[in-house]
Amino acid sequence: MLKLAVIGAGPAGYNAALYASSLGLSTVLIEKEALGGTCLNLGCIPTKSLLQSASVFQTAKNCDTFGILSGEVSYDLEKMYARKNQVVEKLKKGIEYLIKKSSLDFVYGQAEFLDSNTLKVGDKIIKAENILIATGSRPTSLPINGKEFAIDSDKVLTDSVTENDIVIVGGGVIGVEFASFFSALGKNVTIIECAERILPYFDIDAANALTMALKRNKVKILTNAKVLKIEKNDDLTAFVKVGQEEIKYTCQKVIICAGRQANIESLQLDRANVLHDKSIFVDENFATNIPNIYCVGDAIGKIQLAHMAEAQGIVAVDKIVGKPASINLNIVPNVVYSTPEIAVVGKIISQDEKLYTSKVFMTANGKASVENQTSGFVKIAANADGVIVGATLVNSRASELIGELSLAITNRLTVDDIIKTIHPHPTLSEAIRLCAAEAKKLI
């Protein structure tokens, strides 16, 4: 009997399996579709590849700002998608190499439980002392009449959207990233969000900053709005209720970005007596109600981030082998790859203690001016002892800069620790040091 069977080869699954194998556990990794899971094939990587292409296009369009004359600039959407596919395939081969190099067994196919220690994959029967479920998620559908005329985020990333008039249903992370991409290409984009603002679960300052940036790019944003139905004639018509008013939006494409739901239906969990609803119930160690069966990542339906899923997989393996957790799961950075980028970590507001919050705008940053990317800010929250507890970044490199503040919060560093650390000049990171200095003045 194997020590561990891992179902799903996304970031959570393949990293957990490789880690377990490196610790000497006899391990099998099972995947029914593509290595890398949603993140690599239909999520993080392809989305960011397309956003990078759009960013280069925008830079080229505005290159005269930097004294470069290039004439008329255009783009080829098919080549953007081809490049996206090349990036995905290159990274997939990297995962294949890691698996072949390890002592890990790999099985293609749909896994289903026969009992709490036994899986069936096609004609193959796999027995394991422990089983880790990491089956990821898929786009959530909405109960909208005529939703068959719309597409979801998976379809956007497999088939190029050539239409010019686009309605995006959902102003969360996925919706605003697609809005950034399509508006950068000059398409007419409307976001329809049922909450009071886009990015309803993010720092309101960050959401407001992105709202202004999207509107500058001519994106229309409807909040407190609900799509009632979609009709198809020559074009599409979305019937939208805003307050007590009903508005008709004529467009060529409707994209539904309404979050994601767990992929667990095909596992036959009842055969193993695993408690679940729309997702799988786990404890703080990612164990289900059946002690030898664990679940991590999107399938538990909480923080649906690739890096969090990977970390959870490592911690679950630590639990299986009786080790202390290798990773602190309490501090989780979250990034929106919009234009500008948004990154948050920790808490900015607390009901338990008084926090001191400072904000520095990027307009004062030398490197931001050099790059002509002065939108946004750095915000830091510290407690009365000067310990940094939260941060929000909005700027062109927020995804890279958040690492410093995640490190600071994880290790309970203070604003003084940031201040006494030399930051190179000119860099965007100087804004973090300046913001820490401003926070110190408030404490």
C-alpha positions, -999 to +999 in steps of 0.1 A: +000+000+000+013+035-009+018+061+018+001+088-002-022+093-032-027+129-045-057+136-067-051+166-089-019+180-105-025+217-100-002+238-078-015+222-046-014+187-059+019+184-078+038+204-052+025+183-023+033+151-042+068+162-050+073+173-014+060+140-001+082+121-024+113+141-014+105+131+022+106+095+013+069+087+011+058+064-017+035+087-036+012+086-066-001+117-084-033+114-103-046+139-129-075+136-153-067+165-176-036+187-179-006+191-156-006+224-138-043+225-132-064+256-136-037+280-127-013+270-155-038+261-181-069+283-176-061+308-149-030+326-135-004+320-162-025+324-195-043+355-181-010+372-171+005+363-204-023+381-223-021+410-199+016+413-206+009+414-243-016+442-238+008+461-216+035+459-243+009+471-268+000+501-246+037+510-241+043+508-279+013+530-286+026+556-262+063+553-270+065+589-282+063+598-245+098+583-242+111+601-273+106+570-296+088+574-329+075+541-343+045+551-365+012+533-362+011+504-338-014+475-340-018+441-325-025+405-336-048+388-311-041+353-325-003+358-320-010+370-284-029+337-278-002+317-296+024+332-273+002+324-243+000+288-254+038+287-258+043+300-222+019+274-208+035+245-227+070+255-216+060+256-179+041+223-183+072+207-196+090+220-165+065+202-143+068+170-163+106+172-159+103+176-121+079+146-119+102+124-141+132+134-120+115+124-087+105+090-074+069+099-079+044+077-097+021+095-121-013+083-134-036+099-159-073+095-154-104+102-134-101+092-098-130+080-078-132+066-043-142+029-037-136+033+001-115+055+024-082+038+013-090+028-022-092+047-055-102+036-090-086+053-119-099+038-151-090+001-148-063+007-122-070+002-084-048+023-061-046+017-024-030+044-001-027+050+036-034+086+030-053+104+003-050+141-005-077+158-026-065+188-047-090+188-075-093+226-079-123+245-093-142+256-123-161+288-132-193+293-113-224+296-135-252+321-127-290+315-128-295+339-157-320+333-185-301+331-217-267+323-200-260+299-228-253+329-250-225+340-227-190+326-221-170+320-189-134+328-181-122+294-193-137+301-228-120+335-229-086+318-224-091+290-250-108+310-278-097+345-287-124+372-282-124+392-313-156+412-306-153+449-297-183+454-274-180+434-243-201+431-211-183+415-181-207+402-154-187+404-122-163+430-109-142+407-088-105+398-095-112+378-127-136+404-141-114+434-136-083+416-150-102+409-182-115+445-182-079+457-180-069+434-209-097+442-233-098+479-226-060+481-232-067+467-267-092+495-273-124+474-269-156+488-254-160+472-220-188+474-194-185+458-160-217+448-142-212+442-105-240+434-080-221+448-050-217+485-042-183+486-058-158+465-078-134+443-057-159+444-028-136+423-005-105+445-011-094+477+007-118+504-005-089+528-014-075+502-037-109+495-053-115+532-058-081+537-074-087+509-098-122+522-106-107+556-116-080+539-137-106+517-155-128+547-162-098+566-176-095+537-200-132+542-209-145+511-190-181+516-179-188+503-144-223+496-132-226+487-095-256+475-074-266+460-107-279+425-117-282+409-151-317+395-155-315+378-188-295+377-221-311+376-255-295+369-288-305+385-321-278+398-345-260+410-313-266+402-277-288+422-254-282+421-216-312+432-195-297+448-164-315+460-133-299+489-116-318+499-085-354+501-097-344+508-133-340+483-160-314+490-187-308+472-220-272+468-230-265+458-266-231+441-270-213+414-290-200+393-262-210+386-225-184+371-202-196+358-169-169+361-141-188+351-110-162+332-090-153+295-090-168+263-075-151+231-063-145+202-086-156+173-064-187+157-080-169+129-098-149+117-068-178+096-053-170+110-019-200+093-003-183+059-008-155+071+016-180+088+039-163+122+034-185+151+045-191+177+019-216+201+004-205+224-024-170+220-011-152+196+012-152+202+050-117+202+066-101+210+100-072+233+106-048+206+094-068+201+062-080+167+074-116+157+065-139+139+089-121+107+077-087+110+094-066+097+065-083+118+038-072+154+034-082+182+011-065+215+001-069+243-024-100+254-042-119+222-034-123+234+002-139+266-011-121+292+010-091+313-002-089+303-038-054+314-047-027+292-063+000+301-039-023+294-009-032+261-024+004+252-028+012+262+008-018+242+021-006+211+002+028+214+019+013+218+053-010+188+048+020+166+040+037+180+071+007+168+091+008+134+075+044+128+084+041+144+119+062+175+112+054+211+123+039+232+096+066+244+072+047+275+061+028+302+080-007+301+065-020+331+084-003+358+062-016+354+026-008+381+000-035+386-027-028+403-060-050+417-088-031+419-121-050+449-133-036+482-146-023+494-121-017+462-101-032+458-066-016+438-038-028+434-003-016+415+028-026+414+064-051+438+078-056+476+074-085+479+098-089+461+131-117+460+157-093+445+183-066+472+184-058+507+172-039+507+140-018+536+126-021+538+088+001+559+065-002+563+027+024+575+002+015+582-034+036+571-063+037+605-078+066+613-055+086+582-065+115+588-089+114+554-106+077+557-111+082+590-129+110+576-150+086+547-161+057+571-165+038+549-141+028+573-113-007+560-105-013+545-072+001+544-037+017+524-008-003+520+024+010+505+056-008+497+089+011+493+121+000+488+157+010+508+188+043+489+190+052+498+155+047+462+143+035+461+107+002+442+104-011+451+070-004+467+037-021+477+004-001+485-027-015+500-059+011+506-086+027+491-116+048+465-097+026+458-067+028+421-073+066+421-068+067+447-040+042+429-017+068+402-009+088+426+013+057+435+033+045+399+035+079+390+050+077+419+074+042+409+087+051+372+089+081+379+111+065+408+131+089+433+118+084+470+128+084+502+108+118+508+123+131+476+107+120+489+073+133+524+079+168+512+088+170+490+058+186+507+028+164+505-003+182+511-036+175+544-055+157+548-078+133+520-072+096+517-065+105+499-032+116+533-018+080+541-014+077+513+012+105+528+033+090+563+030+056+550+040+071+532+070+087+565+080+053+583+077+037+555+098+063+560+126+053+597+129+018+587+137+026+562+164 
